[in-house]
Amino acid sequence: MTSALESQLSNILGTPIQKTVPVSGGDISRAYLLYTSAARAFCKLHAGRKALTMFMAEKNGLRAIAASGTIKTPAVLCCEGLEKGACLVLEYVEPKRPSRRDMEKLGHQLASLHKIHHTHFGWEQDNFIGSLPQSNQLQPNWSGFYVRERLMPQLQLAGHKGLLAEKEVPGEDFMVKALKNRMPEVQPSFLHGDLWGGNYQISSDGVPYLFDPATYYGHHEADIAMTRLFGGFDPVFYGAYESVFPKTEGWGERQDLYQLYYLLVHLNLFGRSYYPGVSRLLKRYFGAWPPGTGQPGL
């Protein structure tokens, strides 16, 4: 971090920054641990033109989860535009290696978050999944929402990027019909939206925290599908969660379908290494879609 940027952040925070240390903060933004005379803080920096919009959506999601009273998020200290891009500065949470009891607590608290319901699927505003826009227009039907607001935007983007051929992209109406009998009628649950292993942390005093949300109201299984995509969480977590939300018939197929969204996101963000997983699921669940009915413009 440059001295000029340190000075700008000091002015924003209202206290001198004594030291900055680069830390792991994901693949989208640069991240730093800030040291001041009073405390430490976690700072994310992004230089893109939509950086402030992206961080504002993240700030709103963090505060909405915190306001639910079900599970903690780090306090937002500031979210500001910079000369180049924007910054999001959060309370620093001292981590520890999770115990089985900690993971049990995380499972119960996530279930409590998911027990918060809404009348429609979606969110009060669009937000982001990674650095990609995530549309959240409110809809009364889950399968229709999932196709129109989740799968289709990512499929279209992959087509425009040349990561999927036109013949690989199913038509919207076909997908809605294909999923109608696979998606149950469910109440819209408050979701984190991007719950992989890097987006939760257990604090040094054993309190679960969530980070980097892509919040919306959806089927609670979508969050659980994401937790399983890259190796899964501790089995104790799933036992605690399933004591509140037991598995129901067809959950394995739905897990595939919910993971398809996240694999498409990774395909669009990080490239062809995610193509095999996307292709496998598209063929398995939409392989019989009528030829010649792909999306226009791909």
N, C-alpha and C positions, 0 to 999 in steps of 0.2 A: 504494500500500500504506500502511495506517495505521501510525502509530508503535506502537500497541498490538500490532499483528500483527508488526511488525518485532521488538519486544521478545520476543514469544512464540517466534518463529523463532530468535532469538539464544539463548534458553534451551535450545531443542531441539538446536541445533547445538553449543552449548557455546562459542560465540565471538561477540563483538559484530558485528552487521551494520553496516557503515559507510555503505552506499548500496544502494538498490534501483532498478533500471531496468526498466520494462515492455518486454517483447519479444514477438515473434510466437511463439505456442505452440500454434496450432491453433484449432479452433472450439469445443472442449469446455471447456477450462479457461483460467483466467488464468495468464500466465507472466511470470516476472521473472528478471533476472540479479541475483544477490546478490553484493555485494562485502564481503569480510571482510579483516582484516589479512593473512591467510595466502594466500587464493585467491579465485577466483570460483566460483559455483555456479549451477545452473539450477533454478528453483523453479516447480512447478506448484501452483496452488491451485484447489480446487473446493468450492463451498458446498452441494452437494446432500447429501441424507441418506445416499446410498450412496457418498459420495466416498471414504471410507477403504477400503471393500471394493473399489472400482474401482482405487484406487492400489495396494492390496496385490496385486491380480492383475497389474497392470502391473509392479510390483517383481519378482514371482515369475517373470514371463516374461523380463524383462531378465536376471535372474540365471541362468535356465536356458539362455538363448542364450549368455551369457558362459561358463558352465560347459562348454558343448560344445567350446570351444576352436577354433571354426571362424571366428567373426567377432566383433568387439568390440561391447560396449554400454557406455554410461556407467555408472560405479560408482554405486550407490544409497547416498546419504549418510544419508538418513532418510526414513521414511514414517510420518507421525503424524496422529492426529486433532487437530483444532483446536476452539475454542469453536463455530465455525460451519464445518463441513465438514472438510477434511483437506488435507495438503500432501505432496508428493513432491519431495524435493530430490536432484538428481543432480550428479555431476561435470560441470563445464562443459567442453565440447569445442570448442576454437577451430576454426571451419570455414575452408575455402578452396574456391575454384572447382575442381571436379573436372577432372583431366586425363584423356585417353584411357586412360593407364596405370592411373589410379585406378579408373576404371569397369571396366576389365578385371579388376582385383583384386576389386572388389565382385562381379562375376559369378562368378568362381571361388570366392570365399568363400561366397556364397549357395548355390552348388551343393554345397559341402562340408557346409553345414548340412542341406541336403535329403537328403544321403546318410546321415544319421542316421535309423534306422528304428525302428519299434515294431511290436508284434504286432497292435495295434488302431488304429482311427481315433478321434480325440478327444484328450482331455487329462485329467490327473489331477484337475482341478477346472474348474468353469465360470469364465469370465472375461467380458470386455467387448469389444465392437467399437464404438469411440467411447464413448458413454455408455450404449449399449444392451447388455443382457445377452446373452451368447453361450453357449449350452448346448454342453457337450463330452462327453456321455455316450459311453463307449467302445463301439464297434461293430465287428464284423469285416468289414462290407461297405461299400465306399466310396459307391456310389450311394444306398444306404439311409441312411447317415450324412448325406450331403449334403442329401438331401431333408428328413429328420426334424430334423436339428440345425442346418441352415443356412437352407434356403429356407422351410420351413413356419413357423417362428417369426416371420420377417420378413413373410411374406405375411399371417399372422393379425394381426399388429400393424397392418399397413397397412389391413387390413379394418376393424379396430376403430376406427382413427382416421378412417375414411371416405376414405382415400386410394386405395383400390381397392374396386370394387363386388364383391358376393358372386359374381356370375357370372364375374368375372375371376380368381378364386382357384381354381386346380385342386385336385382332391382329392389327398390324400397318396398313396394306392395308385396312382392314375393316373400321378402324377409318377414314382414309383419304377419302374413298368413302362416309362414313356417314356424314362427315362434308362439303363435297364439295359444296352441295347446301345450306348449312346453313351459310357459310362464304362468304361474298361478295368480289368482286374484289376491293381492296383498295390500296391506296398508303401507303408505309411503313412510319409510323410516329415515331418521336423520343420520346421514352417512358421513364419514370422514372423506371418502371418495378416492383415496390413493394410499391405502394402508399396507405398505410393504415394510420390511424390517427396519429400514432407515428412517421411518417416519413415526416411530414411537421411541420412548426412552424411559428408563426407570431412574428416578433421582436417587441421590445418595441416601435419602431417608425413606426410600421404598415407595415413592409416589409415582404412578404412571403418568406420563405426559404424551400428548400427541402434537406432531409438527406437520407443516406443509400440507394443509388440507386442500381438497378440491370438493368442498361441501355441496351436497344436494339431498333431496328426499328421494329415496329409491328403495329397491328391494334389499333388505338387510343382508342377504346372501352375497351381494356384490362386494361388500367390504371383506367378507370372509374369503371369497374367491381370490381376491388380491393378496391376502395374507399367505395363501398357499402357492402363489405363482413361482416364487423364487426360493423354494425349500421349506416354507412353512414356519410357524411359530412352535413353541414348546407345546407338547400334547396337553399339558395342564391348562393352558390358555383355552384350547378348544373344549375341554371338558367343562370348564367353568361357563364358557359362553353357551354351550349346548344344553346346560341345565336350565337356561332361560329360553333359548331358541333351539329346540331339538331339530335335527335333520328331518326333512320330509321327503316323500317320494319324488324322484327326479332330480335331486340336488346335484348329482354328479354331472348330468348333462348341463344343468344351469351353470355349474361352476365352469365348465368349458366355455360356455357362451359368454359369461361375464369376464373370463380371462381373455377372450378374443379382443375385447375392447382395449385392455391394457397392452396386449401384444401389438395391436395396431398402433397404439400410441408410441410404443418403443420402436416399431418399424419406421414410423414417420420422424421420430427424433434421432434415432441412432443407426438406421439403415438396414441393409439386407440380411444381417445375421439373424434378424427376427422373422424373416420371410417364411422359413419352413414351418414354424409354429402357426403363423397366420394361415398359410396355405392349407395345412392339415385340417384346421378347424373349419375353414370355409368349405372345403370339400366334404367334410363329414356332415355338416349341418345344412349346407345350402348347395350341395353339389349337383342337385337335380334341377336347378333353376333354369327357366326357359331361355335358350340362346337368343341373342338379338334384343334383349330387353334391359341391357345395362344402362348405367346412368349417362345421360348426354354430356358431351364435352370431355369424356375421358379418352 
